[in-house]
Every structure is written in C-alpha cells, then in structure tokens.
Amino acid sequence: MKKFRFLYIAAAALLFAACANEEDGIGNNGPVAATVKADIVKNITRATTDDTWSKNDAIGVYASSSGYTTGDNKKYVTTNGDGTFEAADNNNIIYFKDNKETTFSAYYPYSESLTDGKMNWNIAEVEENQPCMADVLFASGATASKASPIVNFTDIEHRFKHCMSLVEFKIKPGQGVEYNNYKFNRLELKGIFRSGKFDTRTGSVETAGDRGSIRRDFDDVPFESEESFAYIMLPQSLESNKMDMDIYLLLNDSEVKYTTSISPSTNGQFEGGKKYTYNITVKNTGITIEDATIYPWENGDSSDLDADIAL
C-alpha cells in the first residue's frame, strides 16, 4: 500500500507540472532549433559578386520579440552558399522554448566585435570579384515558432537589403586627352564622411568623425580607355549638396589636375540602398558628366560629367 501511495504522489506532481507548462506556453517536447533561410532583394547587385550568397557567408541573428525564445547576435552560416543558414556551433543555436511566435532580425557580415550592438564601419573600394565587407545588409520582421521553426527572410518585405550607398565612377579620355599618352596619377573625392557605425539590431547607420577625402593613387596606369572605380559609402548629406572630385593625370611627368562637382539628385545626399553611377569624360577643355542614373541597389543616380582643368 505504501508503494502505491508514492506512485500516486509522483503522478500528481507530473500532472501539476504539465498544467503549469501549458499555462506558460512551454510544451513537453523540449526546445526546437531555429533554421534561417535568406534571400537578398532581387535586381540588387551585391558589391561582392551578385545577388546570391557565397559559401560560408555568416550572418548575425537576433530574436527581437519578447518571450522565452531568446537570441542575441547568434552566428548562423550558409555552408553551401544556398541561403540556408544554420548555427555556427552549439553556442549559437537559437532554440524555441515556448509555443509563441517569435520575430527575428539579421545582418551581414557577422561580427563578434560589437559595442551596444553597433559595428564600426569604414569606407571601402569595391574590388572586382572580391568580397567587400563594407557592403552591409539587414533584414527584419520574419517570424517563426516551435511548430514552424524556419525563419524565412525570403519574401519581398523581409529579404536582406543594402544599408550603404554604392557610388561608381566610369572615367574615360575625351577630346585632346585620348591618344596623347596621358597616365592616371591619382583620384580624390572630397568632403565626405568616411567612417561611422552600423546598428546590427535595427539596421540604422550613423556617421562618425569629420568630413575628409578619399585618395586613390595609380602606378604607371595608361589613360587610354575607360576605367571604373566604385566605393561603398555611408548614406549621408553632402556639404552644400555636392562632393568635389579631382582627377590628376600625368603627361610627360607633368601633372594636370581636372576637377568637377557631383550633386546627387536624391536631395543632395547619398541614400542607403541606392547605387549611383557617374560617367565621366576628361577632355582638354574640362570634364563632362553625362546624365546620372540611379540603379536599384535601389536606383540612386547616374549622370555624365565634364571636369574642368584646375589652373
């Protein structure tokens, strides 16, 4: 009789625990791990390669809603580059710990070195066929639950989007410059913020420091055909709504300076998620910038410019 009494007490305790779990939403099946599927917004070209992921790309994932399910900057990796992301290791797994729907956000590229969730950021030149870590992406609003544990950053509202501005320059020789043995010496962009912070939790961007210049030097590069250069820049308002550009050419070891101003049609500022393309022709009478176009990175600006000789 004593044995049956103990069994009755144990059964009652289990029943009580089960009822308690139902009340707070925790089931008896144990935690379920989250898997992330992610796309980058189509017709947006990545500064790295294209609008697809690469093998071993890593993102940081946040469980951003309240509840028992938590996750703070957890590292998820797409091993095959197919857009399916799984936790980098056991310490980065996000488990669904209740039956409630959870909202998620994520960013790329993953970083361990965050301060209050913010990543330090610096301007960078885009090199052909090379990853550009300054190309920051952000996605938010995707939901999942224990019953449906795949976090889908795949629909049009929740896909990864570019947070920075892509500014491209296509520079070619024109009348009086082509066929005259000119060489590139250097290129300078003036009056821009070169560093800032990216909030990995919200996708917001802020500038840091003072305005300054970007300088690109060339080593014995003939200026015979079109040369292309692109930079990932912080979204920013420009001083007096313009950015000055100086192009320095060499002719028989003598330096010639050409200058022009660039004023984005998007209210005199470079906007996040937009690509700006400037077609620049350098002539002996100055620089021409043709009609600027804005492409979906989303479309920002594109124009053809002339640059004047600085005397």
GUDO-651645 format. One record per residue (C-alpha): residue number from 0; residue in three letters; x, y negated, z. Coordinates in steps of 0.1 Angstrom, whole numbers, m for minus. Each point is the difference from the previous one (the first is absolute). Layout:
GUDO-651645
<site NUM,ALA,<X,Y,Z>>
...
***
This chain:
GUDO-651645
<site 0,MET,<0,0,0>>
<site 1,LYS,<29,m23,8>>
<site 2,LYS,<14,6,m35>>
<site 3,PHE,<m32,m10,m17>>
<site 4,ARG,<m3,m32,20>>
<site 5,PHE,<34,m12,m12>>
<site 6,LEU,<m10,7,m36>>
<site 7,TYR,<m31,m20,5>>
<site 8,ILE,<19,m30,14>>
<site 9,ALA,<25,2,m29>>
<site 10,ALA,<m27,1,m26>>
<site 11,ALA,<m17,m30,15>>
<site 12,ALA,<32,m19,0>>
<site 13,LEU,<5,7,m37>>
<site 14,LEU,<m36,m10,m8>>
<site 15,PHE,<5,m33,19>>
<site 16,ALA,<33,m7,m20>>
<site 17,ALA,<m18,7,m33>>
<site 18,CYS,<m28,m24,8>>
<site 19,ALA,<25,m27,10>>
<site 20,ASN,<19,5,m33>>
<site 21,GLU,<m32,m4,m20>>
<site 22,GLU,<m8,m33,19>>
<site 23,ASP,<34,m16,m8>>
<site 24,GLY,<1,14,m36>>
<site 25,ILE,<29,24,5>>
<site 26,GLY,<m8,35,m14>>
<site 27,ASN,<14,33,10>>
<site 28,ASN,<18,8,m32>>
<site 29,GLY,<31,m21,9>>
<site 30,PRO,<16,m29,m19>>
<site 31,VAL,<0,m1,m38>>
<site 32,ALA,<30,m16,m19>>
<site 33,ALA,<m6,m28,m25>>
<site 34,THR,<12,2,m36>>
<site 35,VAL,<3,m31,m21>>
<site 36,LYS,<m7,m3,m38>>
<site 37,ALA,<10,m33,m16>>
<site 38,ASP,<0,m18,m33>>
<site 39,ILE,<15,m33,m11>>
<site 40,VAL,<m25,m24,m17>>
<site 41,LYS,<m1,9,m37>>
<site 42,ASN,<12,m25,m27>>
<site 43,ILE,<24,m13,26>>
<site 44,THR,<36,8,m8>>
<site 45,ARG,<23,9,29>>
<site 46,ALA,<32,m19,2>>
<site 47,THR,<16,34,6>>
<site 48,THR,<m11,22,m30>>
<site 49,ASP,<m37,0,m8>>
<site 50,ASP,<m33,2,18>>
<site 51,THR,<7,35,15>>
<site 52,TRP,<19,12,30>>
<site 53,SER,<35,15,0>>
<site 54,LYS,<12,31,17>>
<site 55,ASN,<5,m5,38>>
<site 56,ASP,<m16,m34,0>>
<site 57,ALA,<m9,m8,36>>
<site 58,ILE,<m28,m21,14>>
<site 59,GLY,<m9,m12,35>>
<site 60,VAL,<m35,9,12>>
<site 61,TYR,<m22,m16,27>>
<site 62,ALA,<m32,12,16>>
<site 63,SER,<m16,m34,3>>
<site 64,SER,<m33,7,16>>
<site 65,SER,<m9,7,36>>
<site 66,GLY,<m5,35,13>>
<site 67,TYR,<21,30,12>>
<site 68,THR,<17,3,m34>>
<site 69,THR,<31,m22,0>>
<site 70,GLY,<30,m6,m22>>
<site 71,ASP,<25,m28,m1>>
<site 72,ASN,<24,m3,m29>>
<site 73,LYS,<1,37,m6>>
<site 74,LYS,<23,11,m29>>
<site 75,TYR,<m17,19,m28>>
<site 76,VAL,<19,13,m31>>
<site 77,THR,<m11,11,m34>>
<site 78,THR,<26,28,m6>>
<site 79,ASN,<m10,6,m36>>
<site 80,GLY,<m9,m36,m9>>
<site 81,ASP,<m35,10,m8>>
<site 82,GLY,<m17,m24,24>>
<site 83,THR,<m7,26,27>>
<site 84,PHE,<16,m11,32>>
<site 85,GLU,<7,21,31>>
<site 86,ALA,<17,m8,33>>
<site 87,ALA,<37,m1,m2>>
<site 88,ASP,<3,22,31>>
<site 89,ASN,<m19,11,30>>
<site 90,ASN,<5,m33,18>>
<site 91,ASN,<m17,m19,m28>>
<site 92,ILE,<m32,21,m4>>
<site 93,ILE,<m32,m19,6>>
<site 94,TYR,<m26,24,16>>
<site 95,PHE,<m37,m6,0>>
<site 96,LYS,<m9,5,37>>
<site 97,ASP,<m37,m7,m1>>
<site 98,ASN,<m28,2,m25>>
<site 99,LYS,<m2,m37,m7>>
<site 100,GLU,<9,m15,m34>>
<site 101,THR,<33,m18,1>>
<site 102,THR,<12,m29,m22>>
<site 103,PHE,<36,0,m13>>
<site 104,SER,<24,m25,m16>>
<site 105,ALA,<34,7,m15>>
<site 106,TYR,<30,m18,m15>>
<site 107,TYR,<30,7,m23>>
<site 108,PRO,<30,3,4>>
<site 109,TYR,<1,16,34>>
<site 110,SER,<22,m17,27>>
<site 111,GLU,<10,10,35>>
<site 112,SER,<14,m35,7>>
<site 113,LEU,<m31,m19,8>>
<site 114,THR,<m5,m29,25>>
<site 115,ASP,<m36,m3,11>>
<site 116,GLY,<m10,19,m31>>
<site 117,LYS,<19,m24,m23>>
<site 118,MET,<27,9,m25>>
<site 119,ASN,<28,m25,m10>>
<site 120,TRP,<m1,m7,m37>>
<site 121,ASN,<25,m15,m25>>
<site 122,ILE,<m3,m9,m36>>
<site 123,ALA,<15,25,m24>>
<site 124,GLU,<7,3,m37>>
<site 125,VAL,<m17,29,m19>>
<site 126,GLU,<25,23,m16>>
<site 127,GLU,<m11,21,m29>>
<site 128,ASN,<m11,36,10>>
<site 129,GLN,<11,m6,36>>
<site 130,PRO,<m23,m1,31>>
<site 131,CYS,<m5,m35,13>>
<site 132,MET,<m7,1,37>>
<site 133,ALA,<m12,m36,0>>
<site 134,ASP,<m31,12,m19>>
<site 135,VAL,<m23,3,31>>
<site 136,LEU,<m34,18,m4>>
<site 137,PHE,<m29,1,24>>
<site 138,ALA,<m33,19,3>>
<site 139,SER,<m28,m1,25>>
<site 140,GLY,<m36,9,7>>
<site 141,ALA,<1,38,m8>>
<site 142,THR,<m18,22,25>>
<site 143,ALA,<2,36,10>>
<site 144,SER,<m11,23,28>>
<site 145,LYS,<6,35,15>>
<site 146,ALA,<m27,13,m23>>
<site 147,SER,<16,m17,m30>>
<site 148,PRO,<37,m5,9>>
<site 149,ILE,<13,m13,m33>>
<site 150,VAL,<7,m38,0>>
<site 151,ASN,<m7,m11,m36>>
<site 152,PHE,<18,m32,m10>>
<site 153,THR,<m12,8,m35>>
<site 154,ASP,<m31,m20,m9>>
<site 155,ILE,<2,m35,m15>>
<site 156,GLU,<m7,m17,34>>
<site 157,HIS,<26,19,20>>
<site 158,ARG,<29,7,m24>>
<site 159,PHE,<34,m14,8>>
<site 160,LYS,<5,m36,m13>>
<site 161,HIS,<31,m21,m5>>
<site 162,CYS,<5,m26,27>>
<site 163,MET,<28,m20,m15>>
<site 164,SER,<4,m20,m33>>
<site 165,LEU,<19,14,m30>>
<site 166,VAL,<16,m28,m20>>
<site 167,GLU,<16,9,m34>>
<site 168,PHE,<22,m21,m23>>
<site 169,LYS,<7,9,m36>>
<site 170,ILE,<27,m23,m12>>
<site 171,LYS,<12,m2,m37>>
<site 172,PRO,<22,m22,m21>>
<site 173,GLY,<m16,m25,m23>>
<site 174,GLN,<11,m26,m26>>
<site 175,GLY,<36,m12,5>>
<site 176,VAL,<7,27,26>>
<site 177,GLU,<m4,33,m18>>
<site 178,TYR,<30,11,m21>>
<site 179,ASN,<23,m25,17>>
<site 180,ASN,<18,24,24>>
<site 181,TYR,<m17,m13,31>>
<site 182,LYS,<3,22,31>>
<site 183,PHE,<m21,2,32>>
<site 184,ASN,<17,m15,30>>
<site 185,ARG,<m27,m1,27>>
<site 186,LEU,<m36,m5,8>>
<site 187,GLU,<m14,m20,29>>
<site 188,LEU,<m36,m2,14>>
<site 189,LYS,<m5,m29,24>>
<site 190,GLY,<m24,m11,28>>
<site 191,ILE,<m14,34,10>>
<site 192,PHE,<m4,20,32>>
<site 193,ARG,<23,30,m2>>
<site 194,SER,<m10,19,32>>
<site 195,GLY,<m30,7,21>>
<site 196,LYS,<m19,26,20>>
<site 197,PHE,<m26,25,m11>>
<site 198,ASP,<m26,12,26>>
<site 199,THR,<m3,37,m6>>
<site 200,ARG,<m33,2,19>>
<site 201,THR,<m19,m27,m20>>
<site 202,GLY,<19,m4,m32>>
<site 203,SER,<5,m37,6>>
<site 204,VAL,<32,m18,m10>>
<site 205,GLU,<17,m30,15>>
<site 206,THR,<31,m21,m10>>
<site 207,ALA,<31,m4,22>>
<site 208,GLY,<29,m24,m1>>
<site 209,ASP,<5,m29,m23>>
<site 210,ARG,<m4,m3,m38>>
<site 211,GLY,<31,7,m20>>
<site 212,SER,<14,14,m32>>
<site 213,ILE,<6,33,m17>>
<site 214,ARG,<31,3,m21>>
<site 215,ARG,<8,27,m25>>
<site 216,ASP,<35,1,m14>>
<site 217,PHE,<10,17,m33>>
<site 218,ASP,<33,14,m10>>
<site 219,ASP,<9,m5,m37>>
<site 220,VAL,<m36,6,m13>>
<site 221,PRO,<m5,m12,m36>>
<site 222,PHE,<m32,m20,m4>>
<site 223,GLU,<m10,14,m34>>
<site 224,SER,<m35,14,6>>
<site 225,GLU,<m28,0,26>>
<site 226,GLU,<10,7,36>>
<site 227,SER,<m26,9,26>>
<site 228,PHE,<1,m5,38>>
<site 229,ALA,<m26,6,26>>
<site 230,TYR,<m3,m7,37>>
<site 231,ILE,<m23,10,28>>
<site 232,MET,<m9,m32,18>>
<site 233,LEU,<m20,m9,30>>
<site 234,PRO,<m35,m15,m7>>
<site 235,GLN,<6,m37,6>>
<site 236,SER,<m10,m35,m9>>
<site 237,LEU,<28,m18,m19>>
<site 238,GLU,<13,m34,10>>
<site 239,SER,<m16,m26,m23>>
<site 240,ASN,<m17,30,m16>>
<site 241,LYS,<31,10,m19>>
<site 242,MET,<31,21,0>>
<site 243,ASP,<31,m13,m17>>
<site 244,MET,<22,23,m22>>
<site 245,ASP,<35,m6,m11>>
<site 246,ILE,<16,21,m28>>
<site 247,TYR,<38,m3,m4>>
<site 248,LEU,<16,10,m32>>
<site 249,LEU,<36,2,m10>>
<site 250,LEU,<13,m11,m34>>
<site 251,ASN,<38,2,m5>>
<site 252,ASP,<4,0,38>>
<site 253,SER,<m20,m32,3>>
<site 254,GLU,<m31,2,21>>
<site 255,VAL,<m33,m14,m13>>
<site 256,LYS,<m30,m4,24>>
<site 257,TYR,<m36,3,m11>>
<site 258,THR,<m28,m7,24>>
<site 259,THR,<m38,4,1>>
<site 260,SER,<m28,0,25>>
<site 261,ILE,<m26,28,5>>
<site 262,SER,<m34,m9,14>>
<site 263,PRO,<m23,30,4>>
<site 264,SER,<m36,m5,m12>>
<site 265,THR,<m12,16,32>>
<site 266,ASN,<m2,m33,19>>
<site 267,GLY,<38,m5,m1>>
<site 268,GLN,<7,31,20>>
<site 269,PHE,<10,36,m5>>
<site 270,GLU,<m28,22,12>>
<site 271,GLY,<3,35,15>>
<site 272,GLY,<m9,29,m23>>
<site 273,LYS,<7,m20,m32>>
<site 274,LYS,<26,2,m27>>
<site 275,TYR,<13,m31,m16>>
<site 276,THR,<19,1,m33>>
<site 277,TYR,<19,m29,m16>>
<site 278,ASN,<14,2,m35>>
<site 279,ILE,<28,m25,m1>>
<site 280,THR,<19,m12,m32>>
<site 281,VAL,<33,m18,5>>
<site 282,LYS,<7,m25,m28>>
<site 283,ASN,<27,m26,m5>>
<site 284,THR,<m27,m26,5>>
<site 285,GLY,<m15,17,32>>
<site 286,ILE,<m19,30,13>>
<site 287,THR,<m34,10,m12>>
<site 288,ILE,<m25,19,22>>
<site 289,GLU,<m29,14,m20>>
<site 290,ASP,<m35,6,13>>
<site 291,ALA,<3,17,33>>
<site 292,THR,<m20,31,7>>
<site 293,ILE,<m12,16,32>>
<site 294,TYR,<m1,38,m1>>
<site 295,PRO,<m19,23,23>>
<site 296,TRP,<24,7,25>>
<site 297,GLU,<m28,m18,m1>>
<site 298,ASN,<6,m26,m28>>
<site 299,GLY,<18,m30,14>>
<site 300,ASP,<15,m21,m27>>
<site 301,SER,<18,1,m33>>
<site 302,SER,<15,m28,m20>>
<site 303,ASP,<26,m10,m24>>
<site 304,LEU,<24,m27,11>>
<site 305,ASP,<27,m23,m13>>
<site 306,ALA,<29,m10,21>>
<site 307,ASP,<18,m33,m4>>
<site 308,ILE,<37,m5,0>>
<site 309,ALA,<11,m16,33>>
<site 310,LEU,<23,m29,m7>>
***
